[in-house]
Amino acid sequence: MTVFLDMQRKQEPVIFAVPGHGKDAIKAFSAFLSAHGGDPDNVVEVVCDMSQAFLSGVAENLPKAEVTVDWFHIVQTFTKRLDEVRKKERREQEHPKSLRWALLKSLENENLTPKQLVALQELVADQSATSDAWVIKEKLRWIQKASTPRAARWRITNYLKVMKAAVAEKPLLKPMGKALATLERHADAVVRRWLSGLTNARLEGMNGLFQAARSRARGYRNEANFIAMIYLIGSPVGRLFDQAKST
């Protein structure tokens, strides 16, 4: 399921929902705009993940749009690759207990449990491949703290230079090399974040509401029913429906 929000609308931001993902979803959204008096060329900003099919769909069907890759998806990619390193290394050597969930956090994280703090401290002291991978993931915070697009671009360039050298010729760190390649490939769209100010946080919050509704309904018999519920929760249709019930 793909849901489209109007990022300028403060309330009821959902404007379209369609089954599936990727290029076909973007094509369907473009057709929806045209059919309802809109113009796909008026879409000038898109924030999304790094799906190549989705990005291709934006390029073909929303040609005037600049793309922002949400920072959350960059961190998610590095975290996933870090877990791959952890799993591979665990086959060869024992890891500290509570490490799996501790790797999602930093040493400064106030939500670290005592066991997780000990696990991270042992990991750093161990200087293992998982420790190196965790450091690579944590150093992303340095990029995130950049104050301007130019500073962000400079930090990404230097981060990639240092970290690519760190993973070179280290088989266990190969997954982190893939994460670095992903960041390098999407660097322009990542830097766009400092210009557009857009994130997927609002959509993630809305998605929580949609999934909660699905859970309460114990699922929906078909996608059309789920889409109808999405509109009722997140679009002006829901408000109009409530007004109709009160009259």
C-alpha positions, -999 to +999 in steps of 0.1 A: +000+000+000+013+035-009-002+066+008+003+101-005+002+131+018+000+168+011+029+181+032+015+216+033-019+205+047-018+208+085-048+185+090-062+156+071-032+154+048-041+121+029-049+128-007-045+094-023-039+058-015-033+029-038-024-008-035+012-017-043+045+002-043+069+017-068+065+031-103+029+019-108+018+037-076+034+070-087+018+066-122-016+060-105-012+091-083-003+112-114-034+100-132-055+107-101-042+143-100-050+149-137-084+133-134-093+157-105-082+190-120-046+188-107-014+190-126+015+165-119+039+193-129+028+213-098+043+187-075+077+202-068+088+183-037+087+146-028+100+129+003+104+092+002+126+061+007+153+049-016+133+024-037+147+026-072+112+017-086+097+046-066+124+070-076+120+061-113+083+066-110+088+101-096+112+110-124+088+098-151+054+109-137+063+139-115+091+155-137+092+188-118+096+173-084+128+175-063+134+144-042+143+143-006+154+110+009+143+109+045+172+106+069+153+078+087+158+056+057+195+062+057+199+052+093+176+022+088+198+010+059+230+013+080+212-004+110+201-033+088+237-038+075+251-035+110+228-064+121+241-085+091+277-079+104+266-089+139+250-121+127+280-131+106+305-124+134+284-141+160+290-174+142+327-170+148+329-154+183+306-148+213+291-114+217+280-096+249+245-103+261+219-077+253+240-065+223+213-069+196+191-041+209+219-020+223+233-016+188+203+005+179+215+031+204+245+053+213+265+054+245+248+087+253+213+074+248+193+079+280+171+049+273+200+024+275+193-002+301+223-011+324+228-043+305+228-026+272+253+000+284+276-028+296+271-046+262+281-015+243+311-008+265+323-044+261+318-041+223+338-009+220+366-024+240+365-056+220+374-038+187+355-065+167+340-062+132+306-055+149+322-028+169+336-012+137+302-014+120+285+002+150+310+031+149+303+036+112+266+037+119+270+060+149+292+085+129+262+092+107+251+115+136+280+138+126+265+143+092+230+148+106+242+177+128+254+197+098+239+232+099+238+239+061+234+220+028+270+228+020+283+215+053+262+184+049+277+177+015+312+183+029+306+159+058+291+132+036+321+134+012+346+131+040+326+105+060+325+083+029+362+087+022+372+077+058+346+049+062+352+033+027+389+030+037+379+015+070+359-013+054+382-020+026+396-056+025+376-066+056+351-093+045+330-091+076+324-054+070+312-060+034+276-052+044+287-018+057+304-012+023+270-017+007+254+008+031+281+034+023+275+028-015+238+035-009+245+068+009+269+078-019+244+069-046+217+090-030+238+118-016+221+146-036+187+135-023+200+132+012+215+168+011+181+180-002+168+174+033+187+205+044+169+225+017+134+212+018+131+205+055+109+175+047+108+142+065+086+111+065+079+115+102+043+126+096+036+097+073+051+073+098+028+088+124-003+084+102+007+049+093+006+040+130-030+052+131-038+031+100-023+000+113-040+005+147-073+007+128-065-025+109-056-042+142-089-032+158-108-045+128-087-077+129-077-070+093-098-061+063-112-085+038-098-066+008-075-036+001-104-014-010-119-016+025-085-007+040-081+022+016-115+035+026-105+034+062-073+053+054-094+081+038-118+082+067-089+086+092-066+109+073-085+128+047-113+154+047-137+126+038-136+115+074-147+150+086-175+152+060-186+117+071-187+128+108-207+160+098-232+139+079-237+116+109-244+146+132-271+161+110 
